[in-house]
Amino acid sequence: MVKKYKLVAIIAGVILCLLGGAAYYLKPVTVAVKTITSENLQQTVIEDGEIKPVDSYAIFSEVAGNIETIYVKDGQWVKEGDPLLKLNTDALELNKSILEERLDATILSLESQLDQLRNELAGVEQQHLLMSQQLDTELDNQTLILEDLNRQKMLADQDLEEGQVLFKEGGLSEDLLNTLDEVVKSLNSQIQQLENGINSSKQQMASEETSYKSNQSFLTTQIALLEGQIDASSGEINMEVIEGELTLMNDQIEKSLITAKKDGQVTEFLLEEGMSVGLGTLICNLINEEQKIDSYIYWEDALYLEEGMEVIIRYQRREQKVEVPGKITYISPTAYKQVSALGLEEERVKVEIQSDEVLEGMKPGYKVDIIYRLMSINDVFTVPETAVMKIDGQDAVYVIEDDKVVAKEINKGIEIEKDIVISGEVNEGDRVIVELDLENYSEGQRVKAK
C-alpha cells in the first residue's frame, strides 16, 4: 500500500515539472527588434586633416651676419617692402673702406704675385725639361743593354741545344752541360730585371709628365686670374674687377636689410636681436588669409573621389562641434607610404580641400576631421551586424512572425559602419531580432517585441 502511494507521488511530481516547463516555454520572451524599412545610405570615411595656408612664401637670408635690429614679431601682418630685420654691416663697411684706400698697394701686390708665379712656372718647365732628358737617356741606355742581352741569350740558347745533342752522344760531360744551362738562366734573370727597370722608368716618366701638367695647369690658371685684374699692356689695375668687388660689397650691405617680398602674415619667426644667421637661413614664412586643408586618405577609398566632390569639415570649437561644407580641389596622382597610429605601413593619397565658409578660430597647423562620402546606396535593407548568424552554413536572421521566432536566409552586402546591407527572404516590415545572444533562441520559440 505504501509503495502505491509513493508511485502516485512520483508521477504527480513529474507531471508538475512538465507543466512548469511547458508554461515557461509557452511564456513569450521580450526581445529587441529592428523593423525592416527601405533606406537610402551613404558610405563615409573620416580622416584627419591639417589646416594649411593656400599661399606660403619663405624668406631666407641672402647674406650672413649678426641681427642688429628686428622690426616685426610672429603673427604680424606686413606689406611688400616692409622691413623685417637688419643685419650688422660694420665688417662690410670696413672692408669696403680698406679696399678703396689700398688700390695702389693692391696694384703692387698683384704685380709682385704675378712675377713670382711666372718665375715658378719657368722653374717648373726647366725642371721638367731636365728630368725628361735624364729619363730619356736612362731609358735609351737600358734599351741598348736589353738588346745586347737578348743577342747573348740567343747564342747561349743555341750553345745549350748543341750541348744537349753532344751530351746524348757522349761527346760532352754533364758538368759542361750544366754550365751551359746556368749561363742561359743567368741571362734570363738579367733580361727580366732589365725589363722591370725599363717599365719602372716608363712609369716614372708618366708620373713626371702628370705632375708637370698638374703644376703647369695650376700656375697658368693663377697667372691668368692675376692678368685678368691687371692690364698687361699698361701695368695698371683693371678697374672693372675692383669695381665688381665694390659692387658686390654694396649689394651685400643692401641685402643686410631684409624686407617682405609680398603682403602676408609673418609666421615661424623665431629670431632675436644679437643672434647670428648664415647665408640661406630661414627668416620667416609669409602666409595669406586663404586656407586649405591637407588630408591623406587610404588609397582604396581614394578610388571613389573626384576633384570637385563635396566633403564635410568637422572641428571642435570650445564646447561645440562645428561642421561646414568643403570641396576637393586636388587629388595627388601618387600614393605615399605612411605609418598609422598602430605602427602599420599604409599607402595613402594626399587630398587638398577648401571651403567657401570661414573656419572660425582655426589657424594653420590646427587639426580637423574630414568626412568623405564615398558612395550612395538607395532602397536597401540594413540590420546591425550582431543580428546576422549562420544556420547550416548560410547567413540568416531571426524575425518575429505570429509571436514566434522564424529564421530567414539572407545575403550580406557591404558594411557601413556597424550595419550590413542585406537581401534575400526578408521583406519590408519584417521585425528582425537584434539581441546579442542569438544562440539562446530557436525557431518556434514564443517572443514579443520590446
C-alpha positions as CSV (number, residue, x, y, z in Angstrom):
1,M,0.0,0.0,0.0
2,V,2.9,2.4,0.9
3,K,4.6,1.6,-2.4
4,K,1.4,2.5,-4.3
5,Y,1.3,5.9,-2.6
6,K,4.9,6.6,-3.4
7,L,4.4,5.8,-7.1
8,V,1.4,8.1,-7.3
9,A,3.5,10.9,-5.7
10,I,6.4,10.4,-8.2
11,I,4.0,10.5,-11.1
12,A,2.4,13.7,-9.8
13,G,5.8,15.4,-9.4
14,V,6.8,14.5,-13.0
15,I,3.5,16.0,-14.3
16,L,4.0,19.2,-12.3
17,C,7.6,19.6,-13.8
18,L,6.3,19.0,-17.3
19,L,3.5,21.5,-16.8
20,G,6.0,24.0,-15.3
21,G,8.4,23.6,-18.3
22,A,5.6,23.9,-20.8
23,A,4.4,27.0,-19.1
24,Y,7.9,28.5,-19.2
25,Y,8.3,27.6,-22.9
26,L,4.9,29.0,-23.7
27,K,5.6,32.3,-21.9
28,P,6.8,34.8,-24.6
29,V,10.3,36.3,-24.2
30,T,10.7,40.0,-24.7
31,V,13.4,40.8,-27.4
32,A,14.8,43.9,-29.1
33,V,13.9,44.2,-32.8
34,K,14.5,46.4,-35.8
35,T,11.7,46.8,-38.3
36,I,12.9,46.5,-41.8
37,T,12.3,49.6,-43.9
38,S,13.8,50.8,-47.2
39,E,16.7,53.1,-46.6
40,N,19.0,55.4,-48.6
41,L,22.5,55.2,-47.3
42,Q,25.9,56.9,-47.8
43,Q,29.2,55.1,-47.2
44,T,31.6,57.5,-45.5
45,V,35.1,57.5,-44.0
46,I,36.6,60.0,-41.6
47,E,40.2,61.1,-42.0
48,D,42.4,63.6,-40.2
49,G,43.1,66.9,-41.9
50,E,45.5,69.8,-41.2
51,I,44.9,73.4,-42.0
52,K,47.5,75.0,-44.3
53,P,47.8,78.4,-45.9
54,V,46.9,78.3,-49.6
55,D,49.9,80.6,-50.3
56,S,53.2,80.5,-48.3
57,Y,56.3,82.4,-49.2
58,A,59.6,81.6,-47.4
59,I,62.1,84.4,-46.9
60,F,65.8,83.5,-46.5
61,S,68.8,85.5,-45.6
62,E,70.9,86.4,-48.7
63,V,73.9,87.4,-46.6
64,A,75.4,86.2,-43.3
65,G,75.8,88.4,-40.2
66,N,74.5,89.2,-36.7
67,I,71.0,90.6,-36.2
68,E,71.2,94.3,-35.3
69,T,67.5,95.3,-35.3
70,I,64.2,93.4,-35.5
71,Y,61.1,95.3,-36.8
72,V,58.4,92.6,-36.7
73,K,57.0,89.8,-34.5
74,D,55.5,86.5,-35.2
75,G,51.9,86.8,-36.3
76,Q,52.2,90.4,-37.5
77,W,50.7,91.4,-40.9
78,V,53.1,93.2,-43.2
79,K,53.1,94.7,-46.7
80,E,55.5,94.1,-49.5
81,G,58.7,96.1,-48.9
82,D,58.2,96.4,-45.1
83,P,61.5,95.8,-43.2
84,L,61.7,92.6,-41.2
85,L,65.2,92.8,-39.7
86,K,68.6,94.4,-40.3
87,L,72.0,92.6,-40.1
88,N,75.1,94.4,-38.7
89,T,77.2,95.7,-41.6
90,D,80.2,97.1,-39.7
91,A,82.6,94.5,-41.1
92,L,81.4,95.0,-44.7
93,E,81.8,98.8,-44.4
94,L,85.3,98.4,-43.0
95,N,86.3,96.0,-45.8
96,K,84.9,98.4,-48.4
97,S,86.9,101.3,-46.9
98,I,90.1,99.2,-46.9
99,L,89.6,98.2,-50.5
100,E,89.1,101.8,-51.6
101,E,92.1,103.1,-49.6
102,R,94.5,100.4,-50.8
103,L,94.1,100.3,-54.5
104,D,97.7,101.4,-55.1
105,A,99.0,98.8,-52.7
106,T,96.9,96.2,-54.5
107,I,98.4,97.1,-57.8
108,L,101.9,96.5,-56.5
109,S,100.9,93.3,-54.7
110,L,99.3,91.9,-57.8
111,E,102.3,92.6,-60.0
112,S,104.6,91.1,-57.4
113,Q,102.5,88.0,-57.2
114,L,102.3,87.7,-61.0
115,D,106.1,87.9,-61.3
116,Q,106.5,85.2,-58.6
117,L,104.1,82.9,-60.4
118,R,105.8,83.4,-63.7
119,N,109.2,82.6,-62.2
120,E,107.7,79.5,-60.6
121,L,106.2,78.4,-63.9
122,A,109.6,78.9,-65.7
123,G,111.3,76.8,-62.9
124,V,108.8,74.0,-63.3
125,E,109.2,73.9,-67.0
126,Q,113.1,73.9,-66.7
127,Q,113.0,71.1,-64.2
128,H,110.6,69.1,-66.3
129,L,112.9,69.5,-69.3
130,L,116.0,68.3,-67.4
131,M,114.1,65.4,-65.8
132,S,112.7,64.3,-69.2
133,Q,116.2,64.4,-70.7
134,Q,117.6,62.4,-67.9
135,L,114.9,59.8,-68.0
136,D,115.1,59.5,-71.8
137,T,118.9,58.9,-71.6
138,E,118.4,56.3,-68.9
139,L,115.7,54.6,-70.9
140,D,117.8,54.6,-74.1
141,N,120.8,53.0,-72.2
142,Q,118.6,50.3,-70.7
143,T,117.1,49.6,-74.1
144,L,120.6,49.1,-75.7
145,I,121.7,46.8,-72.8
146,L,118.5,44.8,-73.2
147,E,119.1,44.3,-76.9
148,D,122.7,43.1,-76.2
149,L,121.4,40.7,-73.6
150,N,118.8,39.3,-75.9
151,R,121.6,38.6,-78.6
152,Q,123.7,36.9,-75.9
153,K,120.7,34.8,-74.8
154,M,120.0,33.7,-78.4
155,L,123.6,32.5,-78.8
156,A,123.5,30.8,-75.4
157,D,120.3,29.0,-76.3
158,Q,122.0,27.7,-79.4
159,D,125.0,26.5,-77.4
160,L,122.7,24.7,-74.9
161,E,120.8,22.9,-77.7
162,E,124.1,21.7,-79.3
163,G,125.5,20.7,-75.9
164,Q,122.4,18.6,-75.2
165,V,122.9,16.8,-78.5
166,L,126.6,16.1,-77.8
167,F,125.8,15.0,-74.2
168,K,123.4,12.4,-75.5
169,E,126.1,11.2,-78.0
170,G,128.7,11.1,-75.2
171,G,130.7,13.9,-76.6
172,L,130.1,16.4,-73.7
173,S,130.3,16.0,-70.0
174,E,127.4,16.6,-67.6
175,D,129.3,19.4,-65.9
176,L,129.8,21.3,-69.1
177,L,126.1,20.8,-70.0
178,N,125.1,22.2,-66.6
179,T,127.4,25.2,-67.1
180,L,125.7,26.0,-70.4
181,D,122.3,25.7,-68.7
182,E,123.3,28.1,-65.9
183,V,124.5,30.7,-68.5
184,V,121.0,30.6,-70.1
185,K,119.3,31.0,-66.7
186,S,121.6,33.9,-65.7
187,L,120.8,35.7,-69.0
188,N,117.1,35.2,-68.5
189,S,117.3,36.7,-65.0
190,Q,119.3,39.7,-66.2
191,I,116.8,40.3,-69.0
192,Q,113.8,40.1,-66.6
193,Q,115.5,42.6,-64.2
194,L,116.3,44.9,-67.0
195,E,112.7,44.7,-68.4
196,N,111.4,45.6,-64.9
197,G,113.8,48.5,-64.8
198,I,112.6,49.8,-68.2
199,N,108.9,49.5,-67.1
200,S,109.8,51.4,-63.9
201,S,111.5,54.1,-65.9
202,K,108.4,54.5,-68.2
203,Q,106.2,54.7,-65.1
204,Q,108.5,57.3,-63.7
205,M,108.3,59.3,-66.9
206,A,104.5,59.1,-66.9
207,S,104.3,60.2,-63.3
208,E,106.7,63.1,-64.0
209,E,104.6,64.2,-67.0
210,T,101.4,64.1,-64.9
211,S,103.0,66.1,-62.1
212,Y,104.3,68.6,-64.6
213,K,101.0,69.1,-66.3
214,S,99.2,69.5,-63.0
215,N,101.7,72.1,-61.7
216,Q,101.7,73.9,-65.1
217,S,97.9,74.0,-65.2
218,F,97.6,75.4,-61.6
219,L,100.3,78.1,-62.2
220,T,98.9,79.0,-65.6
221,T,95.4,79.4,-64.1
222,Q,96.7,81.6,-61.3
223,I,98.6,83.7,-63.7
224,A,95.5,84.2,-65.9
225,L,93.5,85.2,-62.9
226,L,96.0,87.9,-61.9
227,E,96.4,89.0,-65.5
228,G,92.6,89.4,-65.6
229,Q,93.0,92.0,-62.8
230,I,95.9,93.8,-64.4
231,D,96.1,95.5,-67.8
232,A,99.2,93.8,-69.1
233,S,99.8,96.5,-71.7
234,S,99.9,99.4,-69.3
235,G,100.6,97.7,-66.0
236,E,97.6,99.4,-64.4
237,I,94.9,97.8,-62.3
238,N,91.8,96.6,-64.2
239,M,89.2,98.9,-62.6
240,E,86.3,96.6,-63.7
241,V,87.5,93.9,-61.3
242,I,87.8,96.2,-58.3
243,E,84.5,97.9,-59.2
244,G,82.9,94.4,-59.3
245,E,84.2,93.7,-55.8
246,L,82.9,97.0,-54.6
247,T,79.5,96.4,-56.3
248,L,79.4,93.0,-54.5
249,M,80.0,94.6,-51.2
250,N,77.4,97.3,-51.8
251,D,74.9,94.6,-52.7
252,Q,75.6,92.7,-49.5
253,I,75.2,95.9,-47.5
254,E,71.8,96.5,-49.2
255,K,70.7,92.9,-48.6
256,S,71.5,93.2,-44.9
257,L,68.2,94.9,-44.6
258,I,65.7,92.0,-45.1
259,T,62.2,93.1,-46.3
260,A,58.9,91.4,-47.0
261,K,58.7,90.3,-50.6
262,K,54.9,90.3,-50.6
263,D,51.9,91.0,-48.4
264,G,51.2,88.4,-45.7
265,Q,51.3,87.3,-42.1
266,V,54.6,86.6,-40.5
267,T,54.9,83.1,-39.2
268,E,57.8,80.9,-37.9
269,F,59.7,84.0,-36.9
270,L,61.9,82.7,-34.0
271,L,64.9,85.1,-34.3
272,E,66.2,87.6,-31.7
273,E,68.5,90.6,-31.8
274,G,72.1,89.6,-31.5
275,M,71.6,86.2,-33.0
276,S,73.9,85.1,-35.9
277,V,72.4,84.0,-39.2
278,G,74.1,82.3,-42.0
279,L,73.7,82.6,-45.7
280,G,70.4,80.8,-46.6
281,T,69.0,80.9,-43.0
282,L,65.1,80.9,-42.9
283,I,64.0,84.2,-41.6
284,C,60.2,83.6,-41.7
285,N,57.3,82.5,-43.8
286,L,54.7,84.9,-45.1
287,I,51.2,83.4,-45.5
288,N,47.9,84.8,-46.8
289,E,44.5,84.5,-45.1
290,E,43.1,82.0,-47.6
291,Q,43.2,78.5,-46.1
292,K,43.2,74.9,-47.4
293,I,43.2,71.5,-45.7
294,D,45.7,68.7,-46.4
295,S,44.3,65.3,-45.8
296,Y,45.7,61.8,-46.5
297,I,43.1,59.0,-47.4
298,Y,43.7,55.3,-47.8
299,W,44.3,54.5,-51.5
300,E,41.4,52.2,-51.9
301,D,39.0,54.8,-50.6
302,A,40.6,57.4,-52.9
303,L,39.4,55.5,-55.9
304,Y,35.9,56.9,-55.2
305,L,37.0,60.5,-55.1
306,E,37.0,63.2,-57.8
307,E,38.1,66.8,-57.8
308,G,35.0,69.0,-57.1
309,M,33.3,66.4,-54.8
310,E,31.9,67.8,-51.6
311,V,33.0,66.8,-48.1
312,I,32.2,67.8,-44.5
313,I,34.8,69.6,-42.4
314,R,34.3,68.9,-38.7
315,Y,36.2,70.5,-35.9
316,Q,35.7,71.3,-32.2
317,R,35.3,74.9,-31.2
318,R,35.1,75.4,-27.5
319,E,32.3,73.1,-26.3
320,Q,30.6,72.7,-29.7
321,K,31.3,70.6,-32.7
322,V,31.2,72.6,-35.9
323,E,30.5,71.2,-39.4
324,V,31.0,73.2,-42.6
325,P,30.9,72.1,-46.2
326,G,34.1,71.8,-48.2
327,K,35.2,70.8,-51.7
328,I,38.0,68.7,-53.0
329,T,40.4,70.9,-55.1
330,Y,43.3,68.5,-55.7
331,I,43.9,64.7,-55.6
332,S,47.6,63.6,-55.8
333,P,48.3,61.2,-58.7
334,T,50.6,59.2,-56.4
335,A,50.2,57.3,-53.1
336,Y,52.7,57.9,-50.3
337,K,53.8,55.4,-47.6
338,Q,52.8,56.5,-44.1
339,V,52.8,54.7,-40.8
340,S,49.5,54.5,-39.0
341,A,48.9,55.1,-35.3
342,L,49.1,51.3,-34.9
343,G,52.5,51.2,-36.5
344,L,51.3,49.7,-39.8
345,E,52.7,51.0,-43.1
346,E,49.9,52.2,-45.4
347,E,49.7,53.7,-48.9
348,R,47.8,57.0,-48.7
349,V,46.8,59.7,-51.2
350,K,47.1,63.4,-50.5
351,V,43.9,65.3,-50.9
352,E,43.5,69.1,-50.7
353,I,40.2,70.7,-49.6
354,Q,38.9,74.2,-49.5
355,S,35.7,75.7,-48.1
356,D,33.8,78.9,-49.0
357,E,33.0,79.3,-45.4
358,V,35.3,80.7,-42.8
359,L,36.7,78.1,-40.3
360,E,36.2,80.3,-37.3
361,G,39.1,80.3,-34.9
362,M,41.1,77.8,-36.9
363,K,44.7,78.5,-37.7
364,P,47.4,76.9,-39.8
365,G,48.6,73.7,-38.2
366,Y,45.2,73.0,-36.4
367,K,43.6,69.6,-36.9
368,V,40.1,68.9,-38.3
369,D,38.1,65.8,-39.3
370,I,37.3,65.3,-43.0
371,I,34.1,63.3,-43.7
372,Y,34.3,61.8,-47.2
373,R,31.1,60.4,-48.9
374,L,32.4,57.5,-50.9
375,M,29.2,56.2,-52.4
376,S,25.4,56.4,-52.1
377,I,23.1,53.3,-52.0
378,N,19.3,53.7,-52.3
379,D,16.3,51.5,-51.4
380,V,18.2,48.9,-49.4
381,F,17.6,46.9,-46.1
382,T,20.1,47.0,-43.3
383,V,20.5,45.3,-39.9
384,P,23.1,45.5,-37.2
385,E,26.0,43.1,-37.8
386,T,25.1,41.4,-34.5
387,A,21.7,40.4,-36.0
388,V,23.3,38.1,-38.6
389,M,24.2,34.5,-37.8
390,K,25.0,31.2,-39.5
391,I,22.4,28.4,-39.9
392,D,23.7,25.3,-41.7
393,G,26.4,27.4,-43.2
394,Q,24.0,30.0,-44.6
395,D,23.7,33.6,-43.4
396,A,20.4,34.2,-41.7
397,V,18.4,36.4,-39.3
398,Y,15.6,35.7,-36.8
399,V,12.3,37.5,-37.4
400,I,9.1,37.6,-35.4
401,E,6.0,36.1,-37.2
402,D,2.9,35.3,-35.2
403,D,4.8,36.0,-32.0
404,K,7.2,33.2,-32.8
405,V,10.9,33.0,-33.9
406,V,11.3,32.3,-37.6
407,A,14.7,32.0,-39.4
408,K,15.1,33.7,-42.8
409,E,18.1,33.2,-45.1
410,I,19.8,36.4,-46.3
411,N,22.7,37.6,-48.5
412,K,25.1,40.0,-47.0
413,G,26.2,43.1,-48.9
414,I,28.6,45.9,-48.0
415,E,29.2,47.0,-44.4
416,I,28.5,50.6,-43.5
417,E,29.9,51.4,-40.0
418,K,28.1,48.8,-37.8
419,D,25.3,47.9,-40.2
420,I,25.2,45.4,-43.0
421,V,23.1,45.7,-46.2
422,I,21.1,42.5,-46.7
423,S,18.8,41.0,-49.2
424,G,17.1,37.6,-49.6
425,E,14.0,36.3,-47.8
426,V,13.4,39.4,-45.7
427,N,10.7,41.9,-46.6
428,E,9.8,45.4,-45.7
429,G,8.1,45.5,-42.3
430,D,9.8,42.3,-41.0
431,R,10.8,42.6,-37.4
432,V,14.4,41.3,-37.1
433,I,15.7,40.2,-33.7
434,V,18.8,42.2,-32.8
435,E,19.7,40.6,-29.5
436,L,23.4,39.9,-28.9
437,D,22.8,36.3,-27.6
438,L,21.0,34.9,-30.7
439,E,22.4,31.4,-29.9
440,N,19.9,31.3,-27.0
441,Y,16.9,31.5,-29.3
442,S,15.4,28.8,-31.6
443,E,12.7,28.6,-34.3
444,G,9.2,28.3,-33.0
445,Q,10.0,30.0,-29.6
446,R,7.4,32.4,-28.4
447,V,8.7,36.0,-28.3
448,K,7.4,39.5,-28.2
449,A,9.0,42.8,-29.3
450,K,10.0,45.4,-26.7
